Amino acid sequence: MENFDKMHEFSNVIFNKVSSSKIEYIDAVVSYCEEKELDIDSIISLISPALKAKMEEEAINMRLIKSSPRLIF
């Protein structure tokens, strides 16, 4: 339960940062890590499925990764 709370808090911080600063989710995560002097690898467990989906969508749109084939219903 505690890890979920931390994940939820981290996601809220990132979503607020994106909303207030008008930056990309990926940039918000990197910026947060730089501000807190954290290694990006140390926050991987804090990335919620919703935040991961937003970051993946951005990466696909920026052509950093290929989209995987998905069924659209």
C-alpha positions as a Markdown table, in Angstrom:
| # | Residue | x | y | z |
|---|---|---|---|---|
| 1 | Met | 0.0 | 0.0 | 0.0 |
| 2 | Glu | 2.8 | 2.4 | 0.8 |
| 3 | Asn | 4.4 | 2.0 | -2.6 |
| 4 | Phe | 1.1 | 2.8 | -4.2 |
| 5 | Asp | 0.8 | 6.0 | -2.2 |
| 6 | Lys | 4.3 | 7.0 | -3.3 |
| 7 | Met | 3.5 | 6.1 | -6.9 |
| 8 | His | 0.3 | 8.2 | -6.7 |
| 9 | Glu | 2.1 | 11.2 | -5.1 |
| 10 | Phe | 4.9 | 11.0 | -7.8 |
| 11 | Ser | 2.3 | 10.9 | -10.6 |
| 12 | Asn | 0.4 | 13.8 | -9.2 |
| 13 | Val | 3.6 | 15.9 | -9.0 |
| 14 | Ile | 4.4 | 15.0 | -12.6 |
| 15 | Phe | 0.9 | 15.7 | -13.9 |
| 16 | Asn | 0.8 | 19.0 | -12.0 |
| 17 | Lys | 4.3 | 19.9 | -13.4 |
| 18 | Val | 3.1 | 19.2 | -17.0 |
| 19 | Ser | -0.1 | 21.2 | -16.5 |
| 20 | Ser | 1.5 | 24.2 | -14.9 |
| 21 | Ser | 4.7 | 24.3 | -17.0 |
| 22 | Lys | 3.2 | 23.2 | -20.3 |
| 23 | Ile | 6.1 | 20.7 | -20.8 |
| 24 | Glu | 6.1 | 17.1 | -22.0 |
| 25 | Tyr | 5.7 | 14.2 | -19.5 |
| 26 | Ile | 9.2 | 12.9 | -20.3 |
| 27 | Asp | 10.7 | 16.3 | -19.7 |
| 28 | Ala | 8.8 | 16.7 | -16.5 |
| 29 | Val | 10.2 | 13.4 | -15.1 |
| 30 | Val | 13.7 | 14.4 | -16.1 |
| 31 | Ser | 13.3 | 17.9 | -14.6 |
| 32 | Tyr | 12.0 | 16.4 | -11.4 |
| 33 | Cys | 14.9 | 14.0 | -11.1 |
| 34 | Glu | 17.4 | 16.9 | -11.8 |
| 35 | Glu | 15.7 | 19.1 | -9.2 |
| 36 | Lys | 15.8 | 16.4 | -6.5 |
| 37 | Glu | 19.2 | 15.1 | -7.6 |
| 38 | Leu | 17.8 | 11.6 | -8.3 |
| 39 | Asp | 19.0 | 9.1 | -10.7 |
| 40 | Ile | 16.3 | 8.4 | -13.2 |
| 41 | Asp | 16.6 | 4.6 | -12.6 |
| 42 | Ser | 15.7 | 5.2 | -9.0 |
| 43 | Ile | 12.2 | 6.4 | -9.8 |
| 44 | Ile | 11.1 | 3.7 | -12.3 |
| 45 | Ser | 9.0 | 1.9 | -9.6 |
| 46 | Leu | 7.2 | 5.2 | -9.0 |
| 47 | Ile | 5.9 | 5.5 | -12.6 |
| 48 | Ser | 2.2 | 4.6 | -12.6 |
| 49 | Pro | 0.5 | 2.9 | -15.5 |
| 50 | Ala | -1.2 | 6.1 | -16.5 |
| 51 | Leu | 2.0 | 8.1 | -16.4 |
| 52 | Lys | 3.8 | 5.3 | -18.4 |
| 53 | Ala | 1.0 | 5.4 | -21.0 |
| 54 | Lys | 1.3 | 9.2 | -21.4 |
| 55 | Met | 5.1 | 8.9 | -21.7 |
| 56 | Glu | 4.8 | 6.1 | -24.2 |
| 57 | Glu | 2.3 | 8.1 | -26.3 |
| 58 | Glu | 4.7 | 11.1 | -26.4 |
| 59 | Ala | 7.6 | 8.9 | -27.3 |
| 60 | Ile | 5.7 | 7.4 | -30.2 |
| 61 | Asn | 4.5 | 10.8 | -31.4 |
| 62 | Met | 8.1 | 12.1 | -31.3 |
| 63 | Arg | 9.2 | 8.9 | -33.1 |
| 64 | Leu | 11.5 | 7.9 | -30.3 |
| 65 | Ile | 9.9 | 4.5 | -30.2 |
| 66 | Lys | 7.8 | 2.5 | -32.6 |
| 67 | Ser | 4.2 | 1.9 | -31.8 |
| 68 | Ser | 3.2 | -1.7 | -31.4 |
| 69 | Pro | 0.3 | -3.0 | -33.3 |
| 70 | Arg | -2.9 | -2.7 | -31.3 |
| 71 | Leu | -6.4 | -3.7 | -31.9 |
| 72 | Ile | -8.8 | -0.8 | -32.0 |
| 73 | Phe | -12.3 | -1.4 | -30.9 |
